[in-house]
């Protein structure tokens, strides 16, 4: 990349108006992590030629990767104002709109992309995913099938279809998947989808042995691609605790800085993935004054970078101020409601940091049977790169223990400011537990809020379809019928 940048600079000495060179400089700088230079180069390319829409698309893509979704949307809108028939621009702006909880508008862009190119299976797959988010299984299935007609090797579409439709073992789809599993031209990353699809099919047809056989293969394949390092996670937890204890908790000047009252009251629902965070969000967001924003990545991604660098005390304070500003701006862009839920489970890393910069924030921690959680994590295929520890039983067990350690640390410091909810108590006595939750958030409770099946908000997490059903008991017991396959989890949490 450095050699490429050097050559493009020489090109510009020969021709200072060569827009392609600026655009390629942007790609080079982005690849080296020099984002400021990359942004500057893309902007220069477009300034020289305001019909050079590729530079705009690249700039939008960089903003998206940096988590600056509003800026990305603005760039993509500029492109579409110039040319409404760029299929890829509709796909890209839809991705960014989904991140900013603008699902209806995102769906419109996916429909537009189909009208531009009805022969691209990706467009139908993306529209199918939109309908999963809104709980429309029939329309989701219809679009996944259209994607597969156009491309019978579109492996992710098979997985999407298995989520919204029960597939019998005699269905022709099963034979098609089996052929693809032995096809040497099919990528390992695609075979992940195929194995998880077959696992789901066999689970729904009560074939436990085949369910676990395909599940094990799918997890091993995805784990080979994973960048997860349990040692790195252990180190992160230690650093988080040390920075909080030594640089934040005892720093009265820093704490005073963030005591200014804000209108917005964020509610953070934390815990392990698959612990029931979506259930609490659905109950709370049934109240019209509360907005369920789903899983916002702003705090987790920002603080991971901040604590991994050798930050001085001044840099730490500056970083926390930037985070507060960015987060509040994102919330204000998403909704005009003043009580907003962020249910990213992994925010349990940052409870002390959150309470420092948002003293009025409400922290709800949901606990659940560890075997139920760990099995549910292991059997779900998450968005690529989202929960990297989830494809190896030992990694899941170790991560769970780090989670317990960190939650104990936060509970000792904030014993009166964290509401700990037990998932099984919640599903067995929903009215009693929900009243506690609403009282903690200073919002009036109504028994109608327990009718989560009436909540039509879009859900983009692994609970996207499950959360459309009524509250039901006994889900934490489901793992028990698979005891013979779950020895590691049972031994770890007996």
C-alpha positions in Angstrom: 0.0 0.0 0.0 2.8 2.4 0.8 4.4 1.7 -2.6 1.0 2.2 -4.3 0.5 5.6 -2.5 4.0 6.6 -3.6 3.2 5.9 -7.2 -0.2 7.6 -7.1 1.5 10.7 -5.7 4.0 10.7 -8.6 1.0 10.4 -10.9 -0.5 13.5 -9.4 2.8 15.4 -9.9 2.4 14.6 -13.6 -1.4 15.4 -13.6 -2.8 17.2 -10.6 -6.3 16.8 -11.9 -6.3 13.0 -12.3 -9.3 12.1 -10.1 -8.7 8.3 -10.2 -5.3 8.8 -8.5 -7.0 10.7 -5.6 -9.6 7.9 -5.3 -6.9 5.3 -5.3 -4.9 7.2 -2.8 -8.0 7.1 -0.6 -8.1 3.3 -0.9 -4.4 3.1 0.0 -4.6 5.3 3.0 -7.7 3.5 4.2 -5.9 0.2 4.0 -3.1 1.6 6.1 -5.6 2.9 8.7 -4.9 6.5 7.9 -8.6 7.5 7.8 -8.1 11.2 7.8 -5.9 11.1 4.7 -8.3 8.7 3.1 -11.3 11.0 3.6 -9.3 14.0 2.4 -8.3 12.1 -0.8 -11.9 10.9 -1.6 -13.2 14.5 -1.1 -10.5 15.9 -3.4 -11.4 13.4 -6.1 -15.1 14.4 -5.9 -14.2 18.1 -5.7 -12.3 17.8 -9.0 -15.1 16.0 -10.7 -18.5 16.1 -9.1 -19.7 13.3 -11.4 -17.1 11.0 -10.0 -19.6 9.0 -7.9 -17.2 6.2 -7.1 -15.3 8.5 -4.8 -18.6 9.4 -3.0 -19.4 5.7 -2.6 -16.0 4.9 -1.3 -16.2 7.8 1.2 -19.6 6.6 2.4 -18.2 3.1 2.8 -15.3 4.4 4.9 -17.7 6.4 7.1 -19.8 3.2 7.5 -16.8 1.2 8.6 -15.9 3.9 11.1 -19.5 3.7 12.6 -20.3 7.2 11.3 -23.6 6.0 9.8 -25.2 9.4 9.4 -22.2 10.7 7.4 -22.4 7.5 5.2 -26.1 8.0 4.6 -25.4 11.7 3.6 -22.8 10.5 1.0 -25.0 7.8 -0.4 -27.9 10.3 -0.7 -25.7 12.7 -2.7 -24.9 9.8 -5.1 -28.6 8.9 -5.5 -29.5 12.6 -6.0 -27.1 12.5 -9.0 -28.3 9.1 -10.3 -31.2 7.2 -8.8 -30.5 4.1 -10.7 -27.2 3.0 -9.1 -28.2 -0.4 -7.7 -25.2 -0.7 -5.3 -25.9 2.8 -3.8 -29.4 1.6 -2.8 -27.9 -1.5 -1.1 -25.3 0.5 0.7 -27.6 3.2 2.0 -30.0 0.5 3.2 -27.2 -1.0 5.3 -26.5 2.3 6.9 -30.2 3.1 7.4 -30.7 -0.2 9.2 -27.9 0.7 11.6 -29.7 4.0 12.4 -33.1 2.1 13.0 -34.7 3.4 9.7 -36.0 0.1 8.6 -38.9 1.2 6.5 -36.7 3.5 4.4 -34.1 0.7 4.1 -36.7 -1.7 2.8 -37.8 0.9 0.2 -34.2 1.1 -1.1 -33.9 -2.7 -1.3 -37.2 -2.7 -3.4 -35.7 0.0 -5.6 -32.6 -2.1 -6.1 -34.7 -5.0 -7.3 -36.5 -2.7 -9.7 -33.2 -1.7 -11.1 -31.8 -5.2 -11.3 -34.3 -8.0 -10.8 -31.7 -10.6 -11.8 -29.4 -10.0 -8.8 -30.1 -12.6 -6.1 -28.5 -10.4 -3.5 -31.3 -7.9 -3.8 -33.9 -10.5 -3.0 -31.8 -11.9 -0.1 -31.5 -8.5 1.5 -35.3 -7.8 1.1 -35.9 -11.3 2.7 -33.7 -10.2 5.7 -35.8 -7.0 6.0 -38.9 -9.1 6.3 -37.3 -11.2 9.0 -36.5 -8.1 11.0 -40.2 -7.1 10.9 -41.4 -10.6 11.6 -43.1 -11.3 8.2 -42.0 -15.0 7.7 -44.1 -15.5 4.5 -42.6 -12.5 2.6 -39.1 -13.4 3.9 -39.5 -17.0 2.6 -40.8 -15.7 -0.7 -37.7 -13.5 -1.3 -35.2 -16.1 -0.1 -36.7 -18.6 -2.7 -36.4 -16.0 -5.4 -32.8 -15.5 -4.5 -32.2 -19.3 -4.8 -34.0 -19.5 -8.1 -31.6 -17.0 -9.5 -28.6 -18.6 -7.8 -29.0 -22.1 -6.4 -25.5 -21.8 -4.8 -26.5 -18.8 -2.7 -25.8 -20.5 0.6 -26.8 -17.7 3.0 -30.3 -17.8 1.4 -30.7 -21.4 2.4 -30.0 -20.5 6.0 -32.5 -17.6 5.8 -35.1 -19.9 4.4 -34.6 -22.4 7.2 -35.2 -19.6 9.8 -38.6 -18.7 8.5 -40.0 -22.0 7.2 -39.9 -25.6 8.5 -38.2 -27.8 5.9 -39.0 -31.5 5.9 -36.2 -34.0 5.4 -37.8 -35.0 2.1 -37.8 -31.5 0.7 -35.7 -31.1 -2.5 -33.9 -28.3 -0.8 -32.2 -30.8 1.5 -30.8 -32.8 -1.5 -29.6 -29.6 -3.1 -27.7 -28.6 0.1 -26.1 -32.0 0.4 -24.8 -31.7 -3.2 -23.4 -28.3 -2.3 -21.7 -29.7 0.8 -19.6 -32.0 -1.3 -19.0 -29.5 -4.1 -15.3 -28.5 -3.9 -16.0 -25.1 -5.6 -18.2 -24.0 -2.7 -16.2 -21.8 -0.3 -15.7 -22.9 3.3 -17.4 -19.7 4.5 -20.5 -20.7 2.5 -20.4 -24.2 3.9 -20.8 -22.6 7.3 -24.3 -21.5 6.2 -25.1 -24.9 4.7 -24.2 -26.8 7.9 -26.1 -24.5 10.1 -29.1 -24.8 7.8 -28.9 -28.6 7.9 -28.6 -28.4 11.7 -31.7 -26.3 11.9 -33.6 -28.6 9.6 -32.7 -31.7 11.6 -33.5 -30.0 14.9 -36.9 -29.1 13.7 -37.4 -32.7 12.6 -36.3 -34.1 16.0 -33.2 -35.8 14.5 -30.8 -35.0 17.4 -27.8 -36.9 16.2 -27.7 -35.2 12.8 -28.6 -31.9 14.4 -25.4 -32.0 16.5 -23.3 -33.5 13.7 -24.0 -30.6 11.3 -23.9 -28.0 14.2 -20.4 -29.2 15.2 -19.1 -29.0 11.6 -20.6 -25.6 11.1 -19.1 -24.2 14.3 -15.7 -25.7 13.5 -15.7 -24.1 10.0 -16.7 -20.7 11.3 -14.2 -21.0 14.2 -11.4 -21.4 11.6 -12.3 -18.0 10.3 -12.7 -16.4 13.7 -10.1 -14.0 15.1 -11.2 -14.6 18.7 -8.4 -14.9 21.2 -9.4 -15.8 24.7 -6.1 -14.5 26.1 -6.7 -11.1 24.5 -10.2 -11.1 26.1 -8.7 -11.9 29.5 -6.2 -9.1 29.1 -9.0 -6.7 28.1 -11.0 -7.5 31.2 -8.0 -6.8 33.4 -7.2 -3.5 31.6 -10.9 -2.4 31.9 -10.9 -3.0 35.7 -7.5 -1.3 36.2 -8.3 1.8 34.1 -11.7 2.2 35.9 -10.3 1.7 39.4 -7.2 3.8 39.0 -8.1 6.5 36.4 -11.8 7.0 36.7 -13.4 5.8 39.9 -10.9 7.9 42.1 -10.9 10.9 39.8 -13.3 13.3 41.3 -12.5 16.0 38.8 -13.5 13.7 35.9 -16.7 12.5 37.6 -17.8 16.1 38.4 -17.3 16.9 34.7 -20.1 14.6 33.7 -22.7 15.5 36.3 -24.4 18.0 34.1 -28.1 16.9 33.6 -29.2 15.7 30.2 -32.7 15.4 28.8 -32.2 11.9 27.4 -32.3 8.9 29.8 -30.6 5.9 28.2 -31.5 2.4 29.5 -28.8 -0.2 29.0 -29.9 -3.8 29.1 -26.8 -5.9 29.5 -25.8 -9.6 30.1 -24.6 -12.5 28.0 -25.9 -12.8 24.4 -29.0 -15.0 24.4 -29.8 -14.2 28.0 -33.1 -12.4 27.4 -32.1 -8.8 26.7 -34.5 -8.7 23.7 -37.4 -9.8 25.9 -36.9 -6.9 28.4 -36.6 -4.5 25.5 -39.8 -5.6 23.9 -41.7 -5.3 27.2 -40.3 -1.8 27.9 -40.7 -0.5 24.3 -44.4 -1.4 24.4 -44.7 1.8 26.3 -45.1 4.7 23.8 -42.6 7.0 25.6 -39.8 4.4 25.4 -37.8 3.8 22.2 -36.1 0.4 21.6 -33.0 1.2 19.6 -31.8 -2.4 19.6 -28.0 -3.1 19.8 -26.0 0.1 19.3 -22.3 -0.5 18.7 -21.1 3.0 19.5 -20.0 2.6 23.1 -18.5 -0.9 22.8 -16.5 -0.1 19.7 -15.3 3.3 20.9 -14.2 2.1 24.4 -12.5 -1.0 23.1 -10.2 1.3 21.1 -9.8 3.8 23.9 -8.7 1.3 26.5 -6.5 -0.7 24.2 -4.2 2.4 23.6 -1.8 3.8 26.1 -4.1 6.7 26.9 -3.0 9.4 29.3 -5.5 10.8 31.8 -6.1 13.8 29.6 -6.6 11.6 26.5 -9.0 9.4 28.5 -11.1 12.4 29.6 -11.1 13.8 26.1 -12.1 10.4 24.7 -15.0 10.0 27.1 -16.2 13.5 26.2 -16.1 12.6 22.5 -18.0 9.4 23.2 -20.7 11.2 25.2 -21.2 13.7 22.4 -21.2 11.0 19.6 -23.6 8.8 21.5 -26.1 11.5 22.3 -26.0 12.8 18.7 -26.7 9.3 17.5 -29.7 8.9 19.9 -31.1 12.2 18.8 -30.8 11.2 15.2 -32.5 7.9 15.8 -35.6 9.2 17.7 -37.0 12.3 19.4 -38.1 10.2 22.4 -36.2 10.9 25.6 -36.1 7.4 27.1 -34.1 5.1 24.8 -33.0 1.5 25.2 -29.6 0.2 24.1 -29.6 -3.5 24.5 -26.2 -4.5 23.3 -25.4 -7.3 25.7 -21.6 -6.7 25.6 -22.1 -3.3 27.2 -21.6 -5.2 30.4 -17.9 -4.5 29.8 -18.5 -0.8 30.4 -21.0 -0.3 33.2 -18.7 1.9 35.3 -17.7 4.0 32.2 -21.4 4.3 31.3 -22.4 5.4 34.8 -19.6 7.9 34.8 -20.5 9.7 31.5 -24.3 9.2 31.9 -25.0 9.3 35.7 -28.7 9.2 35.0 -28.5 6.0 32.9 -30.4 2.9 34.0 -28.6 -0.4 34.0 -30.6 -3.6 33.8 -28.6 -6.8 34.0 -30.4 -10.0 33.0 -29.1 -13.4 34.3 -30.1 -16.8 33.0 -29.1 -20.5 33.4 -25.5 -20.6 32.1 -26.0 -23.9 30.3 -29.1 -22.6 28.5 -27.2 -19.5 27.5 -24.1 -21.3 26.3 -26.0 -23.9 24.3 -28.2 -21.2 22.7 -25.0 -19.3 21.7 -23.4 -22.4 20.3 -26.4 -23.3 18.2 -26.9 -19.9 16.6 -25.1 -18.5 13.6 -24.5 -14.8 14.3 -23.6 -12.0 11.9 -20.0 -12.4 10.7 -17.6 -10.8 13.2 -20.3 -10.1 15.8 -19.7 -12.7 18.5 -16.5 -14.3 17.7 -16.3 -16.5 20.8 -19.5 -18.4 19.9 -18.1 -21.2 17.7 -16.0 -23.1 20.3 -17.4 -24.6 23.5 -14.3 -23.8 25.5 -14.3 -20.2 24.3 -17.9 -19.8 25.2 -17.3 -21.3 28.7 -14.3 -19.1 29.4 -16.0 -16.0 28.1 -19.0 -16.7 30.4 -16.6 -16.9 33.3 -15.0 -13.6 32.4 -18.5 -12.1 32.2 -19.4 -13.4 35.7 -16.1 -11.9 37.0 -16.7 -8.5 35.5 -20.4 -8.4 36.6 -19.3 -9.2 40.2 -16.9 -6.3 39.9 -19.5 -3.8 38.8 -22.2 -5.1 41.2 -19.8 -4.5 44.1 -19.3 -0.8 43.1 -22.8 -0.1 41.9 -24.9 -2.4 44.1 -27.8 0.1 44.2 -27.6 1.3 40.6 -27.9 -2.0 38.7 -31.2 -3.9 38.6 -30.4 -7.6 38.4 -33.2 -9.6 36.8 -33.5 -13.4 36.6 -34.8 -14.5 33.2 -36.6 -17.5 34.5 -38.3 -15.5 37.2 -39.3 -13.0 34.5 -41.0 -15.6 32.2 -42.6 -17.4 35.1 -43.9 -14.3 36.9 -43.8 -11.6 34.2 -46.1 -9.1 35.9 -44.2 -9.2 39.2 -40.8 -8.8 37.5 -41.9 -6.3 34.9 -43.2 -4.1 37.7 -39.7 -4.0 39.2 -38.2 -3.1 35.8 -40.7 -0.2 35.2 -40.3 1.1 38.8 -36.5 1.1 38.3 -36.9 3.1 35.1 -39.4 5.5 36.7 -42.1 4.7 34.1 -45.6 3.6 34.9 -46.4 -0.1 34.3 -49.4 -1.5 32.4 -50.1 -5.2 32.0 -50.6 -4.7 28.3 -46.9 -4.1 28.0 -46.5 -7.9 28.6 -48.1 -8.6 25.3 -44.8 -8.6 23.4 -46.5 -10.3 20.4 -48.2 -6.9 19.7 -44.9 -5.0 19.5 -44.3 -4.5 15.8 -40.9 -2.8 16.0 -38.1 -4.2 13.8 -35.6 -6.5 15.5 -32.3 -7.2 13.9 -30.7 -9.6 16.5 -30.7 -13.4 16.8 -34.1 -13.1 18.6 -35.7 -11.5 15.5 -38.4 -14.2 15.1 -38.5 -15.7 18.5 -39.4 -12.4 20.1 -42.6 -12.2 18.0 -44.2 -14.9 20.2 -45.9 -14.6 23.5 -43.8 -14.8 26.7 -43.4 -18.5 27.3 -42.0 -20.6 30.2 -39.5 -23.4 30.2 -37.1 -22.2 27.4 -34.2 -22.5 29.8 -35.0 -26.2 30.2 -34.7 -27.0 26.5 -31.1 -27.9 26.7 -31.9 -30.9 29.0 -33.1 -33.1 26.2 -29.7 -32.7 24.6 -27.7 -33.6 27.7 -25.6 -36.3 26.1 -24.3 -33.7 23.6 -23.5 -31.0 26.1 -21.1 -32.6 28.4 -18.6 -29.7 28.3 -21.2 -27.1 29.3 -22.7 -29.4 32.0 -19.3 -30.1 33.5 -18.4 -26.4 33.5 -21.7 -25.2 35.2 -22.9 -28.2 37.2 
